[in-house]
Amino acid sequence: MAGHGLVERARRAAGLTQGELARRANTSRPTLSAYENGRKSPSLETLERVLGEAGFDVEAVPRVEFVDVQGARGRVYRVPTSLPRLAVTDALATVVLPLDLNWSSPGQEFRLADRVERARLYEIVLREGRSEEVLRYIDGVLLVDVWPELVLPRDVRAAWESVVDALSSAT
């Protein structure tokens, strides 16, 4: 359903209660709750109005899909067909990778605003990450920025090269 989850994320990010957003968007709190919980689907016009009152725009973004790329010794890498973009706060956040990704340094924080720390995290996620971790931690533009310095196994670099080159040549 259109808006399911999106309205709630926007409202929470804006720091608004359901009642406050409903009042601003000229709708009822029960209707807003129904949008947030997927019981009712707003029209595009209504979705634009509600998100607008929370300080957001409706935007079409390219869907990132993944393909399997065969690496060395039978290893398969999940590589996106286009590079994801993260919200600035996510792209520059301080994060701790899950244990299955960063088992050698559990609990290590990576400050993504720091180019060196971002490169280390990107190396780990490109080598070991699943699709959901790529979407959570990798920003395409910032990846292109650090790509030449990343220390990656040959097969990982080869798997990602075409998608990185596609974004590099578009700029």
C-alpha positions in Angstrom: 0.0 0.0 0.0 1.2 3.5 -0.8 2.7 5.3 2.2 2.8 2.3 4.5 5.7 2.9 6.8 6.7 6.0 5.0 4.3 8.3 6.7 5.3 7.1 10.2 9.1 7.4 9.4 8.5 11.0 8.1 6.4 11.9 11.1 8.9 10.5 13.6 11.8 12.2 11.8 10.0 15.5 12.1 9.4 14.9 15.8 5.6 15.2 15.5 2.9 13.2 17.2 0.1 11.7 15.1 -2.3 14.4 16.4 0.1 17.2 15.4 0.7 15.9 11.9 -3.0 15.1 11.4 -3.9 18.7 12.4 -1.3 20.2 10.1 -2.3 18.0 7.2 -6.0 18.6 7.7 -6.9 15.0 8.4 -7.9 13.0 11.4 -5.6 11.1 13.8 -7.3 7.8 13.1 -6.9 8.3 9.4 -3.2 9.1 9.8 -2.8 6.0 12.0 -4.5 3.9 9.3 -2.0 5.3 6.7 0.9 4.5 9.1 -0.3 0.9 9.8 -1.2 0.1 6.2 -4.9 -0.3 6.9 -5.7 2.5 4.5 -3.7 3.9 1.5 -3.6 7.6 0.9 -3.9 9.0 -2.6 -0.7 10.5 -4.1 -2.1 14.0 -3.5 -2.9 13.2 0.2 0.5 11.5 0.6 2.2 14.6 -0.8 0.2 16.9 1.6 0.9 14.7 4.7 4.6 14.3 3.9 4.9 18.0 3.1 3.5 19.0 6.5 6.2 16.8 8.0 8.8 18.6 6.0 9.4 16.0 3.3 8.8 15.7 -0.5 7.6 12.7 -2.4 10.5 11.6 -4.7 11.1 8.9 -7.2 14.4 7.2 -6.6 15.9 4.4 -8.7 15.3 0.9 -7.4 18.5 -0.9 -6.5 18.5 -4.5 -7.5 21.2 -7.1 -6.9 22.8 -9.7 -9.1 25.1 -12.6 -8.2 28.6 -12.3 -9.5 30.9 -15.3 -9.4 34.2 -14.7 -7.7 37.3 -16.7 -7.1 37.0 -20.2 -5.5 33.3 -20.4 -6.0 32.5 -17.3 -3.9 29.4 -15.4 -5.0 29.1 -11.7 -4.4 25.8 -9.8 -4.3 26.4 -6.7 -6.4 23.9 -3.9 -7.0 22.9 -3.0 -10.6 23.2 0.7 -9.6 24.8 2.2 -6.5 22.5 3.1 -3.6 22.3 6.6 -2.2 21.9 7.2 1.6 20.4 10.1 3.5 23.3 12.4 4.5 22.7 11.5 8.2 23.1 7.8 7.4 26.0 8.2 5.0 28.0 10.1 7.6 26.8 8.4 10.8 28.8 6.5 13.4 28.0 2.8 13.1 28.9 -0.6 14.5 28.8 -3.4 12.1 27.0 -6.7 13.0 29.3 -9.4 14.4 29.0 -11.6 11.3 30.6 -8.8 9.3 33.2 -7.5 11.7 34.0 -10.6 13.8 37.6 -9.6 14.2 36.9 -6.3 15.9 33.4 -6.7 17.6 31.9 -3.4 18.7 34.3 -1.3 16.7 32.7 2.0 15.8 33.2 3.4 12.3 32.8 7.2 11.8 31.6 7.4 8.2 32.3 11.1 8.2 36.0 10.2 8.4 37.2 9.1 5.0 39.7 6.5 6.3 37.2 4.9 8.6 34.5 4.9 5.9 37.0 3.2 3.5 37.7 0.5 6.1 33.9 -0.1 6.6 33.3 -0.2 2.8 36.0 -2.8 2.4 34.4 -5.0 4.9 30.9 -4.6 3.5 32.0 -5.1 -0.1 33.8 -8.3 0.9 31.4 -9.8 3.3 28.1 -7.9 3.2 24.7 -9.1 2.0 22.3 -6.9 -0.1 20.7 -5.4 3.0 24.1 -4.3 4.5 25.1 -2.7 1.2 21.8 -0.8 1.2 22.3 0.2 4.9 26.0 1.3 4.9 27.2 2.0 1.3 26.6 5.4 -0.3 27.3 5.2 -4.0 28.9 8.7 -4.4 31.1 8.2 -1.3 32.1 4.8 -2.6 33.2 6.3 -5.9 35.2 8.8 -3.9 37.2 6.2 -1.9 37.2 3.5 -4.6 40.8 4.0 -5.8 42.2 3.6 -2.2 40.1 0.5 -1.2 42.1 -2.6 -0.4 40.0 -5.3 -1.9 40.7 -8.8 -3.2 40.9 -8.9 -7.0 37.7 -10.8 -7.4 35.7 -8.3 -5.2 37.1 -5.4 -7.1 36.3 -7.1 -10.4 32.7 -7.8 -9.2 32.0 -4.2 -8.3 34.1 -2.4 -11.0 31.4 -2.0 -13.7 28.8 -0.5 -11.3 31.4 1.9 -9.8 32.7 2.8 -13.2 29.1 3.5 -14.5 28.6 6.1 -11.7 32.1 7.5 -12.1 31.7 8.1 -15.9 28.2 9.7 -15.3 29.8 12.5 -13.2 
